């Protein structure tokens, strides 16, 4: 097994079974990831892509949680403004639009490469799959998810509904569910959409690990050359039918959408986080966006 210095991403290659396993190992933060973790994940994926002895990559999270997505402890840190030499005031300031476009283009390159990865990707998804974690779960070729797993794009509540790979959301989720999740920031359970066939298999949480391994072993028995040819064919079909313009549109919309101006009474996560800290900002976010369900209509009875 190969690990990073801080062990936040783990990599294991089993050439006998032709399966590589990549584990997000940041359980204290529910396996959220920062830029360095994502870069290491991309590097391991490149290793698998270049290794003729590996056919499948199993993507998972440590301790029963897939991933809560990008680490939002420093919302602007993704734009390179958090070095030790950077003044505190500069770290809190908004990055320029040109900086956003440059960084977001590189960031979306990671998701674009994962979506078009030349080997079979299997997702072992449990606990939470939120934000970028939800995107990665949807991008896997074969996905096994626990019914209680909480999924969604909650960051749209403070960074705008243009977050993420929009073409992929509409293609994989369908336009109705995609609009609901992006326009409300709702977090739902996988069991609620089991009937839609969004994921390959939806099962009890305790069965996810074994079922994901089963699918990985099943896919690994396929002819390696045939898999690579098929994946390129699949990518060609999806690019021509569903993802036209995705490579440009996703990062462009994201860069514009994360540069929002907030009217009085609207929730500004970055400002709230700076004033109250991350944990309290999340609580205040949920409080702001809570809308109680209406009472059910009374049942009419015949007299």
Secondary structure, DSSP 8 states (H G I E B T S, - for coil): -EE-TT-SEEEEEETTTTEEEEEE--GGGTT-B-HHHHHHHHHHHHHHHH-TT--EEEEEEGGG--B--B--TTTTGGGT---TTS-HHHHHS---HHHHHHHHHHHHHHHHHHHT-SSEEEEEE-SEEETHHHHHHHHSSEEEEETT-EEE-TTHHHH-TT-S-HHHHHHHH-HHHHHHHHHH--EEEGGGGGGGT-SSEEE-GGGHHHHHHHHHHHHHTS-HHHHHHHHHHHHHHHHHHT-TTHHHHHHHHHHHHTS----TTS--HHHHHHHH-HHHHHHHHHHHH--------------
